[in-house]
Amino acid sequence: MLIDQACVVKTKHHFLPVVPGNMLIDQACVVKTKHHFLLFLIFLIAAPTVCAQYYYFGRNKVQYEDFDWRVMQTEHFDIYYNADMAPMAEIGAGIAEEAFAKLKEELQHTITYRIPLIFYNTHIHFQQTNVTPGFVPEGVGGFFEFMKGRVVIPFLGSVNQFNHVIYHELTHVFMTSKLARISKDRKWTDTYFPPLWFVEGMAEFYSTRPDAQATMVMRDAVLNNYFTGLKNIDAVYGSFIMYKFGQAFLEFVKAKYGGWFVLKILENISYSSEFEEVISYTLGKSIEEIDAEWFAFERSKYYPLVTTHSSHALATKKIIGGGYNFDPKPLTDKATGKHYIVYTANKDGYSSLYLSETDSTFTNILSTKRIITGERGKDHEAVHLFEASLAVSSDGVAAFITRSGQSDVVHIYDLFGGKETEALRFENVLSISEPAFTSGGDLLFRGINRAASTDIYIYYSAEKRLKQLTDDNFDDGAPTEGLTPDDVIFSSDRLGGEYSGVYNIFNIKISTGEITPVTATKSNFGKPVLVADSKGAVQGREAEVSERESQGSGTTPTTQNVVNKKLIVLNDADGVNNLYEIEVSGDKFSDTARNISDLYTGVQTSYSVDSTFAFFTSVDRMSFDIYKLDRKRVTKLPTVVSDRTRLQPPKPFPQLGGDAKKTIVQYKEDYTLDYAQSQIATDPVFGTRGGAVLSLSDLLGDDKYFILLFNTAETQSDFLESFNIDISRLNTKNRTNFGYGVFNYRGRRYDLREADEYYFEKSYGTYFLLQYPFSSFDRIETTISLANVNKDIIGFGSDQRSLLVTNSVAYVFDNSLWGPTGPLDGIRLRAQLGMTHDIRYGNENYYSFIFDYRHYLRLLYTTSLAFRGSIYWNEGTTSRRYIAGGSWDLRGYPRFGLRGQKFWITSAELRIPLADRIAVQLPFLGLSFSGLRGALFFDAGSLWDKEYKETLGSVGFGFRFNLFNLIVFRYDIGKKIEQNFTKFQDGWFYQFFFGWDF
Amino acid sequence: MKRRGFGLWHPDIWGYKRMLFAVKWRCSFKKWCGMKMWGKLKSRCGKKKWCGLKRLTSPYIISEMKTGFLPVCSFSIVLLLLFFSGCYSSIAVKLNYAANTPPYIEQNQASTDSISKNDNAKPNTGSYPSDSTAKGENITFKPEIAPFDSLVKIGEVETNGSFFSESLVSYGGWLFAAEGSGRIYAFDESNFKEAGYASIRNSTISAAPVFNGNMMYFLMRKKLVPALNLVKYDITEGKEILISEIGNLGDGSLFKTETGFAVVSLRHVVFIDTAGSVIKGEEFRAPVSAAPLWVEGKITAGLADGSLCQIDPDTKEIKYLFSPLNEDESTRATNRADSEQSAEISLNGAITAFAAYNGGFIVARFEGGLSLLSQKGEKIWETETKRISAPPVVFKNFCLVGDGGGTFNKIDLRSGEIKKRYETGGIINLPATALGDKVIVPVTDGRLILLDFNTFAPLQIIETEGRVKTPGKILNDKVIFGCDQSRLVIFKFD
């Protein structure tokens, strides 16, 4: 994945207090100077000293882990990894060198510089990376960033998956280098890239064969008629489907034309600026003809499935839809006889745990209740929706996994009692998934530890003891109780020979650790669940208990206690994961797996079964919904037969051969340039201004330096006197972030906050800032600065000198959820106290207090009611003023036209959608915009110095328009409330500006 | 207040500032400020008295314009004209016909071997066109040469852009170096002194130029524009004579024929007369996947469907050799009818490189492997290799070829057996240079490896600091490689 527009999540949560590049300028601190354009650029990049706070709200990227970085230097790579994961890093290094050799041949290109690879042992650590300033979403599996050519890859539990991601990202590296070479050979200043779908498609093409997931996407698209072809492939821009369409296109080219054509499309990039023409030129046909061929190719693959498979409409019953729904677990409350489905879902922007009451057949939903809301607070910071994260016992106890702080936590929740009873965090296990209860109430799960080893664990709830059942580099997962309490059945890729790299089912004896294969096929098995089928539809676990009880008492088990067990599994023999059933006879598993679900798009990896039905998530029209299927259906798909006679030991994971591994050293910061940008401007009145900003950082992005330099001289003699410089450092390596810097600013100022005051100011000094995040949502920050200021007010001929010490401390909370033009849900809060003293001349002394509270109440999916209540208070001998007025606060009043040392404001705004999409089709051009919204607003506030003057207000209606997620245009129409809130203005005001909603 | 002009724009910044300051001092200082001053000064001066135009005509301004503005403008206009014009350098050379290079040289010649007298192999039929006098002078090999132990770098010359595999052409005592940035430089072969360059601005060149008398012909395209143009350039007078657009062909190779030129692009062959007019154009049945060569007086190209084709420059006909794999019966029948010598062969995938040998062809395929085929397409031998994109070099009855995995092979042409291998660890996509009993292997990562031809022992490894972009061009006792950072690196045999 490239750290480009597809990968870096441009969420509105990226107000990172530790990364100046995403700073929001607080309106109260805007000081309008004649350098405004240059300073606008500067504010975007460097930590300024003009304002006491540098980020107003925003969530935090918390570095929970204190990484101990090592560097392994191989022949072509510098591999950075945390010391804990050394064994997996060696495997990754071996994979990387293999990938280099293979991609070199495939792409006919070599890379002569050393490629920096950064490995993380889990996704949780990966999300703490400073290589990218933005948040890394749950679904991102790795990225390649262009600035320093860094490749960042987490280990997600499986060496096969690790292999895939390494190949994928290295394909990006090779492709970028090859394209840069094509441009360089022609002395072009820009590197021309194909569109994103081709870039990602090629990365998938060279890194993996089409797997169950790719097949699922293509089947769904072709059979449900939303397959776009090349002409309309922009419709799926940035989505996961885009990756798979790109891969499918290249597979089609290879199958239809030959592998030579795949590379040739890339090499012909210089043919034309239009990529469609490049494809057309290479394949020798028009795009329309190629699309027709591609359509026919995909249809010929998937249309015949209608004779062998079933659609969701015919074979299943949809139970739960809307949003993304996963992990369904049926539950019956024995006390009340009510039936429920417990599941995880994201229906409104928050990944949460839901409990839906159903009828007795688990078909019709009677009511739905949200049990746990994720992503709102520190206990449930993130929910891993696409992993199995839920287990439910028949007693109504749920084990629900969320990320909380530095690792995953298992929350034990009493569903009927409505409360969380326990939160389990395990020291050495960072990532937890695929939980399952045993008959004894213990918990099995899959865990990834600090050494990046994926194993299965059992937690004995009575003893509160954790036991690791496997300990190796195989991807062991989906544990479930076996035929006896001493057995655990799980999936793993530990077979060798012809089954190497394929997932099969195994049984492990807890007491002895002996592992035996249950299946042995070349298709992937997964997610085993042992279920008991007997008269009366007794749950498997209860049947087991009943049998043991009868055995313990010495009585002969009655007929009704004898159960017929089956092992339900997923298998991808037909291209996607469908459900299969393996008979159990005594303690033996049959070699034959009978198909019980034959859906086009198969079953998503977490499901549950009872004696009659299977409950699962499946994809239909790219919608993740929960379905119910009768297990007794007869399907046409063939059985899958295991052959356990040809088992061989597994082959070792790729290792570096010979002297390929050169050195392993401790990581040392090596600072290189991130970017450098200069600006020069000239005008007839003020003459020429020029400046530059540079940023340097170490390879891991933990330590950054910013250098700002510009000159505001108006005459030659002024030149040396008019140099402005600001050098700052920002360190985000640890949980506590700190920064400091020195500055020297000189130039003319026109302070909006003081009427008609022009002055020439020289100020130099230093500042220090500290920030501690309590969680992703809240933090405390403090700053201190010392500045020597000399202010020469023009026209008055007097200097005002001061030696200012400014201290401030602030608490910030932000769990807001954003829509297209501003927050829709959640709370944002800032409370700040600051003091400024002139410790030498006594010219300026004041304290400041800011309390800014904003609450967003979501009414519908994109409709919300927003409230704001803020007070800004400066008190002292020479207090500075706040400014207000305009579209950002008191609408209707002149922008920044109100001033006062004290300022209060309250606003209420109803934010509504007007149009989701506006498309304009001109004869020569088509344009499409999204996110036209409206707002009904009410503002009230006032600004004053010593004596309160009057209360101001306004009401009205506004339009908001989001332009490509870069800027929001605002147009407000309304009436001011004048004369101390007694009268509406005559006429209307009309105000246009830009900026996000408050 | 003494009025001074502002003007809205003045090129003399410092003078303007002096003027501005003078105004400031004359106005009340406290009323002066950036934006406000502009308005206030206007009102102070009186609207009817203030006028940009009037100020422009003040004596001060006019004198400033005379000394500063006009010359700067004039110079700028001249610079702009030069910048936007086509050629702003030129090649004007005196051709040296006595330098053993005729006024007409065939380019893109087949790699053939001058068989030694002791060799019982049949005389090769894949030789130069009969009117060529380029005996012993070949881009990639020189079998008879004084023994030497190593290569010594004796110099470098710099150009502007980057080279490609056919960049270097020798003609009339001059070495012409074509670049991807759209320039063709000329260097005196005796001392490598630069004589200038021909260029079309904002263009790119990806094929070797051809020469006829004083005229140099080359193909160029504008940046990211598919249209291919033929440029005719007089190298003795240093000016372009003609630019004619051939079609939206993309990059192509240029061949000189009796009646004009032939351009072979990815999908088309186009015949052009010397006036630049297209005589005939025809589309190949599959794209060209291996760089075309002269073989037996015909332009021969490898195609992506696994076949070879030959273009007769006289008849302007395309003849397809072999039937590709996966061809259905009816198409095969048609092709057989078209070609007297076609045959069913088991070629697998696009042809990525080939060379003529003994009337047949050595053929490399996209999926890997090297075969020797007779002219009828019968397979004589086949050997396993990784993907080969560098043209094989036939030398002393051996085939010297490197592959994408970095293995350099010496293959016995009689049996197909790989006699020697050398692992370079890089990618080899340029032909080797064979000199006497030495072979120079150019590796893409910038190394030149000198091997003993007989033992394949590495004798010398030279780092060129970048990538090697061209095969070795032999000029008398020197060999020249085009390398990264726009350098021609010159070595002497030592």
Interface residues (C-beta under 8 A of the other chain):
Chain A: K34 A101 K104 E105 Q108 H109 T110 T112 K184 D185 R186 K187 W188 Y192 Y257 G258 G259 W260 F261 K264 N268 S270 Y271 S272 S273 E277 Y281 T282 G284 T682 P684 V685 F686 G687 T688 E714 T715 Q716 R748 Y750 Y758 I794 G795 F796 G797
Chain B: F6 G7 L8 W9 H10 I13 W14 Y16 K17 R18 L20 F21 S28 F29 K30 K31 W32 C33 G34 M35 K36 M37 W38 N160 G161 S162 F164 E179 G180 S181 G182 T204 K223 L224 V225 P226 G250 D251 L266 R267 P287 S289 A304 G349 A350 T352 F366 E367 K386 R387 S389 G404 G405 G426 I427 N429 T444 D445 G446 R467 K469
